[in-house]
Amino acid sequence: MKFKAEIDVMPLDALLDPQGKAVTSSMKNIGLGMIDGVRIGRHVRLFVDADSKEEAEAKVEEACKQLLANEIMESFTYSVEAV
C-alpha cells in the first residue's frame, strides 16, 4: 500500500526564531500589528510504501528522527493517510 505523510518541523519554543521574529516585526509595518508570535518552520510531504498504516508511521517517525528534524532544536508532528 502507498501512504502519504504530511510533516511539520518547527523550532522548539524555548529557542529563538530569528526568521519568525523578523516576520513578526514586518507585520507592524504592513498594518498587521495584531499578529505576533510568528514561528517559521518547514513542511515536508512524502510517500511511503508499507504493508500497514502503523508500519508507514514507524518509517515516517524514523525519517524525522534520523534526517528531517534535529530534535535538539526542533519538534515535529505528522499525519499519515492511505492514498
Secondary structure per residue as TSV (DSSP state, phi and psi in degrees):
chain	resnum	aa	ss	phi	psi
A	1	M	-	360.0	154.5
A	2	K	E	-110.8	136.3
A	3	F	E	-125.2	148.1
A	4	K	E	-109.0	132.5
A	5	A	E	-114.4	135.8
A	6	E	E	-113.8	119.8
A	7	I	E	-121.6	133.4
A	8	D	E	-115.6	127.5
A	9	V	E	-116.3	124.6
A	10	M	E	-129.5	149.6
A	11	P	E	-65.9	146.8
A	12	L	-	-61.0	145.1
A	13	D	T	-58.7	-31.6
A	14	A	T	-73.2	-13.2
A	15	L	S	-100.3	150.7
A	16	L	-	-65.7	147.7
A	17	D	-	-127.7	86.4
A	18	P	H	-58.0	-37.7
A	19	Q	H	-66.7	-43.6
A	20	G	H	-64.4	-38.0
A	21	K	H	-64.4	-41.8
A	22	A	H	-63.3	-41.9
A	23	V	H	-66.1	-41.8
A	24	T	H	-57.9	-45.4
A	25	S	H	-62.5	-39.3
A	26	S	H	-67.7	-26.8
A	27	M	H	-57.7	-39.8
A	28	K	H	-63.0	-37.7
A	29	N	H	-68.1	-22.1
A	30	I	T	-109.5	19.5
A	31	G	T	80.8	18.7
A	32	L	-	-117.9	44.2
A	33	G	T	-62.7	-15.6
A	34	M	T	-76.0	-7.5
A	35	I	-	-97.0	126.9
A	36	D	-	-146.6	176.6
A	37	G	-	68.7	30.3
A	38	V	-	-67.7	133.3
A	39	R	-	-126.3	134.2
A	40	I	-	-107.0	129.6
A	41	G	-	-135.0	-155.8
A	42	R	E	-129.0	149.8
A	43	H	E	-119.3	130.0
A	44	V	E	-124.5	133.4
A	45	R	E	-117.1	134.1
A	46	L	E	-146.9	164.5
A	47	F	E	-118.7	141.5
A	48	V	E	-128.6	132.7
A	49	D	E	-91.9	121.4
A	50	A	-	-152.4	161.1
A	51	D	S	-79.6	-21.0
A	52	S	S	-151.5	164.9
A	53	K	H	-63.2	-38.6
A	54	E	H	-61.6	-42.0
A	55	E	H	-65.4	-42.5
A	56	A	H	-61.4	-43.8
A	57	E	H	-61.7	-39.4
A	58	A	H	-63.6	-40.2
A	59	K	H	-67.7	-39.9
A	60	V	H	-64.8	-44.6
A	61	E	H	-57.8	-44.9
A	62	E	H	-62.8	-43.7
A	63	A	H	-62.3	-41.1
A	64	C	I	-63.8	-47.1
A	65	K	I	-69.7	-35.0
A	66	Q	I	-91.0	-25.1
A	67	L	I	-138.7	-45.0
A	68	L	I	-80.4	-26.1
A	69	A	-	-132.9	142.4
A	70	N	-	-97.0	101.6
A	71	E	T	-66.4	-11.0
A	72	I	T	-72.1	-33.7
A	73	M	T	-118.8	-12.4
A	74	E	E	-134.5	154.5
A	75	S	E	-116.0	163.3
A	76	F	E	-142.6	150.6
A	77	T	E	-133.4	156.4
A	78	Y	E	-153.4	160.3
A	79	S	E	-131.7	147.7
A	80	V	E	-129.6	133.3
A	81	E	E	-142.1	149.4
A	82	A	E	-70.6	144.2
A	83	V	-	-121.6	360.0
